[in-house]
Amino acid sequence: DFVVFHRREGSILCALLEPHALNDDNSWCKAKGLAEFAASHGDEFDRIEMTIEEGAKSKRLDVKKPSWRKKVLAINSNEALKAIFGEIG
């Protein structure tokens, strides 16, 4: 995990980033935990994201966004998590 601080319009903001590989059996559990954390503490962060590398492309799943968080909270397998990342362009 990374905690990243950045400045925007004179304010210092904080982002929580979780780089991950989807080949771990428990990747979906980690994503779900991150989404639960975002539901409780999301107001304190600029972004809360799980990121993956897919070939030369990086995909970011921001679980602060209610629509993505709802999808992640409903999963129960890595295949379901992979399907969510498949929706990200």
Phi and psi in degrees as GROMACS dihedral restraints (atoms count N, CA, C in turn):
[ dihedral_restraints ]
;  ai    aj    ak    al  type     phi  dphi    fc
    3     4     5     6     1  -127.9    20    10
    4     5     6     7     1   137.3    20    10
    6     7     8     9     1  -108.3    20    10
    7     8     9    10     1   118.8    20    10
    9    10    11    12     1  -117.8    20    10
   10    11    12    13     1   130.5    20    10
   12    13    14    15     1  -106.1    20    10
   13    14    15    16     1   138.0    20    10
   15    16    17    18     1  -146.2    20    10
   16    17    18    19     1   159.6    20    10
   18    19    20    21     1  -105.4    20    10
   19    20    21    22     1   135.0    20    10
   21    22    23    24     1  -142.9    20    10
   22    23    24    25     1   122.4    20    10
   24    25    26    27     1    50.7    20    10
   25    26    27    28     1    43.9    20    10
   27    28    29    30     1    82.7    20    10
   28    29    30    31     1    -3.1    20    10
   30    31    32    33     1  -107.4    20    10
   31    32    33    34     1   149.7    20    10
   33    34    35    36     1   -99.0    20    10
   34    35    36    37     1   123.1    20    10
   36    37    38    39     1  -113.3    20    10
   37    38    39    40     1   158.8    20    10
   39    40    41    42     1  -124.2    20    10
   40    41    42    43     1   136.6    20    10
   42    43    44    45     1  -124.4    20    10
   43    44    45    46     1   141.6    20    10
   45    46    47    48     1  -108.5    20    10
   46    47    48    49     1   119.5    20    10
   48    49    50    51     1  -120.6    20    10
   49    50    51    52     1   131.5    20    10
   51    52    53    54     1  -119.1    20    10
   52    53    54    55     1    93.5    20    10
   54    55    56    57     1   -72.9    20    10
   55    56    57    58     1   137.2    20    10
   57    58    59    60     1  -151.8    20    10
   58    59    60    61     1   156.9    20    10
   60    61    62    63     1  -108.9    20    10
   61    62    63    64     1   138.7    20    10
   63    64    65    66     1   -84.1    20    10
   64    65    66    67     1     5.9    20    10
   66    67    68    69     1   -89.2    20    10
   67    68    69    70     1    -5.3    20    10
   69    70    71    72     1   -76.2    20    10
   70    71    72    73     1   138.1    20    10
   72    73    74    75     1   -60.8    20    10
   73    74    75    76     1   -26.1    20    10
   75    76    77    78     1  -105.0    20    10
   76    77    78    79     1    18.6    20    10
   78    79    80    81     1   -58.2    20    10
   79    80    81    82     1   -40.4    20    10
   81    82    83    84     1   -65.8    20    10
   82    83    84    85     1   -33.4    20    10
   84    85    86    87     1   -65.6    20    10
   85    86    87    88     1   -41.3    20    10
   87    88    89    90     1   -65.3    20    10
   88    89    90    91     1   -40.9    20    10
   90    91    92    93     1   -63.9    20    10
   91    92    93    94     1   -42.2    20    10
   93    94    95    96     1   -64.8    20    10
   94    95    96    97     1   -42.3    20    10
   96    97    98    99     1   -62.1    20    10
   97    98    99   100     1   -39.5    20    10
   99   100   101   102     1   -64.8    20    10
  100   101   102   103     1   -39.8    20    10
  102   103   104   105     1   -66.1    20    10
  103   104   105   106     1   -39.8    20    10
  105   106   107   108     1   -64.1    20    10
  106   107   108   109     1   -41.2    20    10
  108   109   110   111     1   -60.9    20    10
  109   110   111   112     1   -43.8    20    10
  111   112   113   114     1   -63.0    20    10
  112   113   114   115     1   -37.2    20    10
  114   115   116   117     1   -63.2    20    10
  115   116   117   118     1   -35.8    20    10
  117   118   119   120     1   -88.4    20    10
  118   119   120   121     1   -34.4    20    10
  120   121   122   123     1  -125.9    20    10
  121   122   123   124     1    10.0    20    10
  123   124   125   126     1   -58.8    20    10
  124   125   126   127     1   -29.9    20    10
  126   127   128   129     1   -65.6    20    10
  127   128   129   130     1   -17.5    20    10
  129   130   131   132     1   -88.8    20    10
  130   131   132   133     1    -5.3    20    10
  132   133   134   135     1  -127.0    20    10
  133   134   135   136     1   149.1    20    10
  135   136   137   138     1   -72.7    20    10
  136   137   138   139     1   -43.1    20    10
  138   139   140   141     1  -143.6    20    10
  139   140   141   142     1   149.9    20    10
  141   142   143   144     1  -135.1    20    10
  142   143   144   145     1   108.6    20    10
  144   145   146   147     1  -131.3    20    10
  145   146   147   148     1   144.1    20    10
  147   148   149   150     1  -101.8    20    10
  148   149   150   151     1   131.8    20    10
  150   151   152   153     1  -121.4    20    10
  151   152   153   154     1   146.9    20    10
  153   154   155   156     1  -133.0    20    10
  154   155   156   157     1   158.2    20    10
  156   157   158   159     1  -104.8    20    10
  157   158   159   160     1   126.6    20    10
  159   160   161   162     1  -124.4    20    10
  160   161   162   163     1    96.5    20    10
  162   163   164   165     1    66.7    20    10
  163   164   165   166     1  -127.7    20    10
  165   166   167   168     1   -91.6    20    10
  166   167   168   169     1     3.7    20    10
  168   169   170   171     1  -107.0    20    10
  169   170   171   172     1   140.2    20    10
  171   172   173   174     1  -100.5    20    10
  172   173   174   175     1   135.4    20    10
  174   175   176   177     1  -120.3    20    10
  175   176   177   178     1   136.4    20    10
  177   178   179   180     1  -120.8    20    10
  178   179   180   181     1   127.2    20    10
  180   181   182   183     1  -110.1    20    10
  181   182   183   184     1   103.6    20    10
  183   184   185   186     1   -88.2    20    10
  184   185   186   187     1   102.4    20    10
  186   187   188   189     1   -79.6    20    10
  187   188   189   190     1     1.6    20    10
  189   190   191   192     1   -72.4    20    10
  190   191   192   193     1   -27.6    20    10
  192   193   194   195     1   -74.5    20    10
  193   194   195   196     1   122.4    20    10
  195   196   197   198     1   -54.3    20    10
  196   197   198   199     1   -37.2    20    10
  198   199   200   201     1   -65.7    20    10
  199   200   201   202     1   -42.2    20    10
  201   202   203   204     1   -71.6    20    10
  202   203   204   205     1   -41.0    20    10
  204   205   206   207     1   -60.6    20    10
  205   206   207   208     1   -42.6    20    10
  207   208   209   210     1   -59.7    20    10
  208   209   210   211     1   -42.7    20    10
  210   211   212   213     1   -63.7    20    10
  211   212   213   214     1   -44.8    20    10
  213   214   215   216     1   -65.7    20    10
  214   215   216   217     1   -40.4    20    10
  216   217   218   219     1   -65.4    20    10
  217   218   219   220     1   -18.8    20    10
  219   220   221   222     1   -92.0    20    10
  220   221   222   223     1    -5.2    20    10
  222   223   224   225     1   -83.6    20    10
  223   224   225   226     1   160.2    20    10
  225   226   227   228     1  -146.2    20    10
  226   227   228   229     1    24.0    20    10
  228   229   230   231     1  -163.0    20    10
  229   230   231   232     1   162.1    20    10
  231   232   233   234     1   -66.0    20    10
  232   233   234   235     1   -33.8    20    10
  234   235   236   237     1   -61.6    20    10
  235   236   237   238     1   -40.0    20    10
  237   238   239   240     1   -66.1    20    10
  238   239   240   241     1   -39.1    20    10
  240   241   242   243     1   -65.0    20    10
  241   242   243   244     1   -42.3    20    10
  243   244   245   246     1   -60.3    20    10
  244   245   246   247     1   -38.3    20    10
  246   247   248   249     1   -64.0    20    10
  247   248   249   250     1   -38.3    20    10
  249   250   251   252     1   -65.1    20    10
  250   251   252   253     1   -46.1    20    10
  252   253   254   255     1   -63.1    20    10
  253   254   255   256     1   -28.9    20    10
  255   256   257   258     1   -64.8    20    10
  256   257   258   259     1   -24.3    20    10
  258   259   260   261     1   -77.7    20    10
  259   260   261   262     1   -17.6    20    10
  261   262   263   264     1   -82.8    20    10
  262   263   264   265     1   126.0    20    10
